[in-house]
Amino acid sequence: MRIDEHPILAFNQKRKFHFTYNGKSMIGYEGDTIAAALVDNGVMRFSDSIIHKRPRGFYCAIGNCGSCNMKVNGIENVKTCLTLLEENMVVESEVFEVIIND
């Protein structure tokens, strides 16, 4: 998913960061947000809608919608679109359980 070569632009090599997402080892690069690194690793489902459990992907990329909220290093509701990736981060999708009383 990452553009490595371009006819006009030059991309400098950045330092690799290792992190885990739901227990799976992944690689991102210095300067990436967590969300960008996840998309680069092929993760397209960031969360599920609370009521209907429909998949939600990377949406607004400016911290307004909450679709990218995940647990990062044990802290819940981290906006992954705004948070820069760091070496050895532990990223987990959040699971919400809603109980509806009739």
Phi and psi in degrees as GROMACS dihedral restraints (atoms count N, CA, C in turn):
[ dihedral_restraints ]
;  ai    aj    ak    al  type     phi  dphi    fc
    3     4     5     6     1   -93.3    20    10
    4     5     6     7     1   138.2    20    10
    6     7     8     9     1   -80.8    20    10
    7     8     9    10     1   117.3    20    10
    9    10    11    12     1   -99.6    20    10
   10    11    12    13     1   -31.1    20    10
   12    13    14    15     1  -129.9    20    10
   13    14    15    16     1   143.0    20    10
   15    16    17    18     1  -146.9    20    10
   16    17    18    19     1   142.0    20    10
   18    19    20    21     1   -67.7    20    10
   19    20    21    22     1   -21.1    20    10
   21    22    23    24     1  -116.5    20    10
   22    23    24    25     1   -43.5    20    10
   24    25    26    27     1   -86.7    20    10
   25    26    27    28     1   148.5    20    10
   27    28    29    30     1  -109.6    20    10
   28    29    30    31     1   136.5    20    10
   30    31    32    33     1  -112.3    20    10
   31    32    33    34     1   118.0    20    10
   33    34    35    36     1   -75.7    20    10
   34    35    36    37     1   143.5    20    10
   36    37    38    39     1   -66.9    20    10
   37    38    39    40     1   129.4    20    10
   39    40    41    42     1  -109.9    20    10
   40    41    42    43     1   159.3    20    10
   42    43    44    45     1   -68.5    20    10
   43    44    45    46     1   134.9    20    10
   45    46    47    48     1   -77.5    20    10
   46    47    48    49     1   140.0    20    10
   48    49    50    51     1  -117.9    20    10
   49    50    51    52     1   136.8    20    10
   51    52    53    54     1   -99.6    20    10
   52    53    54    55     1   137.7    20    10
   54    55    56    57     1  -150.9    20    10
   55    56    57    58     1   169.0    20    10
   57    58    59    60     1  -118.7    20    10
   58    59    60    61     1   145.7    20    10
   60    61    62    63     1  -127.6    20    10
   61    62    63    64     1   115.6    20    10
   63    64    65    66     1    50.2    20    10
   64    65    66    67     1    40.5    20    10
   66    67    68    69     1    85.8    20    10
   67    68    69    70     1    -5.2    20    10
   69    70    71    72     1   -97.7    20    10
   70    71    72    73     1   132.3    20    10
   72    73    74    75     1   -70.9    20    10
   73    74    75    76     1   135.2    20    10
   75    76    77    78     1  -139.8    20    10
   76    77    78    79     1   166.1    20    10
   78    79    80    81     1  -126.1    20    10
   79    80    81    82     1   135.8    20    10
   81    82    83    84     1  -129.9    20    10
   82    83    84    85     1  -173.3    20    10
   84    85    86    87     1  -131.4    20    10
   85    86    87    88     1   151.0    20    10
   87    88    89    90     1   -52.8    20    10
   88    89    90    91     1   132.0    20    10
   90    91    92    93     1    95.8    20    10
   91    92    93    94     1   -14.0    20    10
   93    94    95    96     1   -73.5    20    10
   94    95    96    97     1   145.9    20    10
   96    97    98    99     1   -79.0    20    10
   97    98    99   100     1   164.1    20    10
   99   100   101   102     1   -59.6    20    10
  100   101   102   103     1   -44.4    20    10
  102   103   104   105     1   -60.2    20    10
  103   104   105   106     1   -43.3    20    10
  105   106   107   108     1   -62.7    20    10
  106   107   108   109     1   -41.5    20    10
  108   109   110   111     1   -65.4    20    10
  109   110   111   112     1   -38.7    20    10
  111   112   113   114     1   -64.1    20    10
  112   113   114   115     1   -45.8    20    10
  114   115   116   117     1   -62.4    20    10
  115   116   117   118     1   -40.5    20    10
  117   118   119   120     1   -62.1    20    10
  118   119   120   121     1   -27.2    20    10
  120   121   122   123     1   -92.2    20    10
  121   122   123   124     1     7.9    20    10
  123   124   125   126     1    90.7    20    10
  124   125   126   127     1     7.0    20    10
  126   127   128   129     1   -81.3    20    10
  127   128   129   130     1   117.8    20    10
  129   130   131   132     1  -113.8    20    10
  130   131   132   133     1   -17.6    20    10
  132   133   134   135     1  -103.4    20    10
  133   134   135   136     1   109.6    20    10
  135   136   137   138     1   -94.8    20    10
  136   137   138   139     1   -30.3    20    10
  138   139   140   141     1  -163.5    20    10
  139   140   141   142     1  -179.6    20    10
  141   142   143   144     1  -123.9    20    10
  142   143   144   145     1   148.3    20    10
  144   145   146   147     1   -64.3    20    10
  145   146   147   148     1   146.3    20    10
  147   148   149   150     1   -64.3    20    10
  148   149   150   151     1   -47.3    20    10
  150   151   152   153     1   -82.0    20    10
  151   152   153   154     1   -53.3    20    10
  153   154   155   156     1   -95.1    20    10
  154   155   156   157     1    -4.3    20    10
  156   157   158   159     1    59.5    20    10
  157   158   159   160     1    32.6    20    10
  159   160   161   162     1   -81.3    20    10
  160   161   162   163     1   143.1    20    10
  162   163   164   165     1   -67.6    20    10
  163   164   165   166     1   141.5    20    10
  165   166   167   168     1  -121.0    20    10
  166   167   168   169     1   138.3    20    10
  168   169   170   171     1  -107.2    20    10
  169   170   171   172     1  -168.1    20    10
  171   172   173   174     1   -69.8    20    10
  172   173   174   175     1   120.4    20    10
  174   175   176   177     1  -115.5    20    10
  175   176   177   178     1   -78.6    20    10
  177   178   179   180     1   -87.9    20    10
  178   179   180   181     1   -30.5    20    10
  180   181   182   183     1    64.9    20    10
  181   182   183   184     1    15.4    20    10
  183   184   185   186     1  -130.8    20    10
  184   185   186   187     1    13.1    20    10
  186   187   188   189     1    82.9    20    10
  187   188   189   190     1    11.1    20    10
  189   190   191   192     1   -90.7    20    10
  190   191   192   193     1   -32.0    20    10
  192   193   194   195     1   -93.5    20    10
  193   194   195   196     1   -29.6    20    10
  195   196   197   198     1    84.4    20    10
  196   197   198   199     1     0.6    20    10
  198   199   200   201     1   -66.8    20    10
  199   200   201   202     1   -22.0    20    10
  201   202   203   204     1   -99.9    20    10
  202   203   204   205     1     5.9    20    10
  204   205   206   207     1   -61.6    20    10
  205   206   207   208     1   132.3    20    10
  207   208   209   210     1  -145.8    20    10
  208   209   210   211     1   169.5    20    10
  210   211   212   213     1   -87.4    20    10
  211   212   213   214     1   124.8    20    10
  213   214   215   216     1  -126.2    20    10
  214   215   216   217     1   120.3    20    10
  216   217   218   219     1    50.4    20    10
  217   218   219   220     1    39.6    20    10
  219   220   221   222     1    85.9    20    10
  220   221   222   223     1    -3.9    20    10
  222   223   224   225     1   -99.7    20    10
  223   224   225   226     1   123.1    20    10
  225   226   227   228     1   -81.8    20    10
  226   227   228   229     1   159.6    20    10
  228   229   230   231     1    60.0    20    10
  229   230   231   232     1    39.7    20    10
  231   232   233   234     1   -84.8    20    10
  232   233   234   235     1   129.8    20    10
  234   235   236   237     1   -78.1    20    10
  235   236   237   238     1   103.5    20    10
  237   238   239   240     1   -71.4    20    10
  238   239   240   241     1   -16.8    20    10
  240   241   242   243     1   -75.9    20    10
  241   242   243   244     1   -18.7    20    10
  243   244   245   246     1  -109.3    20    10
  244   245   246   247     1   -15.6    20    10
  246   247   248   249     1   -93.6    20    10
  247   248   249   250     1   124.2    20    10
  249   250   251   252     1   -72.4    20    10
  250   251   252   253     1   141.1    20    10
  252   253   254   255     1   -68.3    20    10
  253   254   255   256     1   141.2    20    10
  255   256   257   258     1  -128.4    20    10
  256   257   258   259     1   158.0    20    10
  258   259   260   261     1   -58.1    20    10
  259   260   261   262     1   135.5    20    10
  261   262   263   264     1    63.5    20    10
  262   263   264   265     1    26.3    20    10
  264   265   266   267     1   -66.6    20    10
  265   266   267   268     1   148.4    20    10
  267   268   269   270     1  -113.0    20    10
  268   269   270   271     1   112.1    20    10
  270   271   272   273     1  -113.3    20    10
  271   272   273   274     1   131.5    20    10
  273   274   275   276     1  -133.9    20    10
  274   275   276   277     1   138.0    20    10
  276   277   278   279     1   -69.4    20    10
  277   278   279   280     1   148.3    20    10
  279   280   281   282     1   -93.2    20    10
  280   281   282   283     1   139.1    20    10
  282   283   284   285     1  -114.3    20    10
  283   284   285   286     1   123.6    20    10
  285   286   287   288     1  -108.5    20    10
  286   287   288   289     1   136.6    20    10
  288   289   290   291     1  -116.7    20    10
  289   290   291   292     1   119.9    20    10
  291   292   293   294     1  -108.5    20    10
  292   293   294   295     1   129.9    20    10
  294   295   296   297     1  -109.5    20    10
  295   296   297   298     1   120.7    20    10
  297   298   299   300     1  -107.3    20    10
  298   299   300   301     1   120.1    20    10
  300   301   302   303     1   -89.8    20    10
  301   302   303   304     1   131.8    20    10
